[in-house]
Amino acid sequence: MAIFYFVAGVVHLRRPEAFLPIMPDWVPAPREVILFTGACEIAGALALLTRSLRWWAGVMLALYAVCVFPANIKHAVDNIQLPQLPTGWWYAAGR
């Protein structure tokens, strides 16, 4: 799980423009939000690897998942294709 979040965070930080199409229109400063979520993913990944922070990492990553849920819904409902991500409902439903 830590590897998944770390890689996802790096991708968000390196290519935030790739995720702009799935950002809901009502999100202010969407590029900055994408950068922030990338930093949260990396911090969560590192905390998962630290025994004393693991519980908090789980709680914060669960809250993170709730916060990014609107983008995942838009991605699935609008069937937005992003080149770096798989296509199809199976992928969107899992997110």
C-alpha positions, 0 to 999 in steps of 0.5 A: 500500500505504501508503494502504491501511495508513494508512486501515485504521489510522485505522479501527481507532483510530476504531472499535475496537468494530467489530472486536471480533466477529472477535477470537478469544476467547483474545486478552487485552484485545481492544480494546487489541489492536485499538488497538495494531494500528491504531497499527502499521498507521499506523506501517507506512504512514508507514515505507513512505513513507520510503526508509530505513525501507521494508525494515523496514516490509515486514518488520514489516508481514509480521510484523503480518500473521502476528499478525492472521491468527487474527482473519482466520481467525475472520472467514472461518470463522465468516462474521462480517458487519461492516457496514464490510467487504465480505461473501463468501468472496472478501474473506475469502480475500484477507485 
